[in-house]
Amino acid sequence: MSDSVRFLLDGQWETVGGIDPTLTVLDWLRQTKGRTGSKEGCAEGDCGACTVLVGSAENGAMSWRAVNGCILFMPMLHGKALRTVESLGGAHPVQTAMVEHHGSQCGFCTPGIVMSLYGRSIGAAGTTEAPVADVLAGNLCRCTGYGPILDAAQSVPVEKPNEDALVEQLARAQIGSLHLAYDDPLAGTRRHWFTPSTADDLADLLLTHPEARLVAGATDVGLWVTKQHRMLGEIISIGAIADLNRIEETETGLTLSAAVRYGDAHAALARLHPDLGELVRRIGAVQVRNAGTVVGNIANGSPIGDMPPALIALGATLTLRRGAERRSLALEDFFLDYGKQDRRSGEFVESVFIPRPQPGRLVRIVKLSKRFDSDISAVCGAIALTLSDGRASDVRIAFGGMAATPRRAPAAEAALSGAVWSQQSCEAAAQALAQDFKPLTDVRGSSAYRLQAAGNLLRRLWFETSGQGGTVLDLEAIDV
């Protein structure tokens, strides 16, 4: 077991020991390595100025991912390869295209944009099938208006390089599991970072360290450190556990293990239902989806997590594990109260199973936010029901952003269940939401707006299925 982080930087091994496990890659690059091309704009994985590429050897080839260095902890580089804007040498075709198309003005965001476009040029994860605008959705620029940047991107061909030598370097290294211990002289605390290599090792480790914080991509926990300055004690990283990085598609549904990233799950979720694919497209941006996991989004219990409402409406179930013991739990029963989930001491969420909607099943999933890309939902709603002989049955309606947890809407479901599918029944269900939820008012929307918007999802579903036109929202009457 290693007590130092070991990774490849531009093909050369770096061994970094004696560090705080929550030191970010961005801070190490700028403060220790002197690579100041990567910038800190937001420190929360939103602006993309810190974008770097992290690579690993998968199936005999290099797989690169653009990620946010500002919320990536140094131990998460263990056994991987890293490239920064300095790695490109100043004359890469992407850099040349940015100059020729006048894609930079103040230049602060440019290194991150270059790294995102460099990732696209070598076929990095999340870029090969995506429009250029989606690839750049996680890179904010206040100067250029994006037009010249998009032109620069379109002018650079996509060509996956031969990196067999790099794959061989990583394979020869035989990087093992990682355990860092750090005595913080300022806080007077001792911090630990564990990177187990198997799910069994994780299960055993959690029995002896039940209070440890599990991280996969750290897209949420990273902000605890960079924005809240929290001192984390024991951390267990699951990102390197191969047997928790499985996607299983069957006729009955889709199983995602705990370490499956959103970016890797995107295609499979879209095959399960197109609305799921579109929802994932709007969760963070490429950099966030290349790090964050579906199960992590569930396990942290956020009331505004985008995926739980959709999976609750689809009838998803969790497998939880403690040691060798496993139990199954309906996802809707996992969330008990704000910040509280049905997870026992030493237990972790091993996987989520999402049933495949039956043919003819009506499913609608909608995210409402002030900004289309990289924004937190004001309301995220999901509706699933079956229409037979003109009546609604097996109705499941769930919302995020409406309560302390992602929750079903029992009164609205009751208003629709068994009812004739009509504008009147959908209106009754929309009105019943006031019995189900008492939303808070915050910066993302007022309570009245949230109730109106949630009801409008039901009203809109009627118009969509009936083929009739209609107006469902009086914006002037609602204080957003």
Secondary structure, DSSP 8 states (H G I E B T S, - for coil): -BSEEEEEETTEEEEEES--TT-BHHHIIIIIS---SS--SSSSSSS-TTEEEEEEEETTEEEEEEEEGGG-BGGGGTT-EEE-GGGGTT--HHHHHHHHTT--SS-SSHHHHHHHHHHHHTT-TTTSSS-HHHHTTT---SSS-SHHHHHHHHTS-------HHHHHHHHHH----EEEEEEETTTTEEEEEEE-SSHHHHHHHHHH-TT-EEESS-TTHHHHHHTT-----EEEE-TT-GGGS-EEE-SSEEEEETT-BHHHHHHHHHHH-HHHHHHHHTSS-HHHHTT-BHHHHHHT--TT-SHHHHHHHTT-EEEEEETTEEEEEEHHHHEEETTEES--TT-EEEEEEEE---TT-EEEEEEE-SSSSS---SEEEEEEEEEETTEEEEEEEEEESSSSS-EE-HHHHHHHTTSB-SHHHHHHHHHHHHHH-----BTTB-HHHHHHHHHHHHHHHHHHHHT-------GGGS--
